[in-house]
Amino acid sequence: MTRGGQFSARMNEAVLERLGRHSRRVGQTRSRLAERLIDEGLRMEEFPGIVFRTGPAGRRAALADGPDVWEIVRDLARASRVGSDPVGSVLASTDLREDQVRLAAAYYGAYPIEIDERLRYEEEMAEHLRRTLGGPEAA
């Protein structure tokens, strides 16, 4: 995210106190945390059913009632590479509903850089594990 202009807002004192406590807990400045929360809130408004989860590798977009968006996009891409109907293939191999798969695809359409970065990271981690554990080489 590139730095842009400034934004000033008056907030309820209780909200500011919670923001301060949370910023200390996560180790981010109040402004950086507020920016992230506003951005994620806007994305959740834009794509109802998308949430953001924190994990060891950072925050990521996910279905509220399902897996991370990058996982669905990975499966769609795999199906497409082998000439299958991507949505049909994911539906046949998971318990996901079509609206969930399409929501993940729509989110990816709007934020491809974020998801592509996560896909690269996950590929790198999988390759590292294969080398470390002596598993089969990547296809």
Secondary structure, DSSP 8 states (H G I E B T S, - for coil): ------------HHHHHHHHHHHHHHT--HHHHHHHHHHHHHHHHHSTTEEEEEETTEEEEEETTS-BHHHHHHHHHHHHHTTS-HHHHHHHHSS--HHHHHHHHHHHHH-HHHHHHHHHHHHHHHHHHHHHHT-----
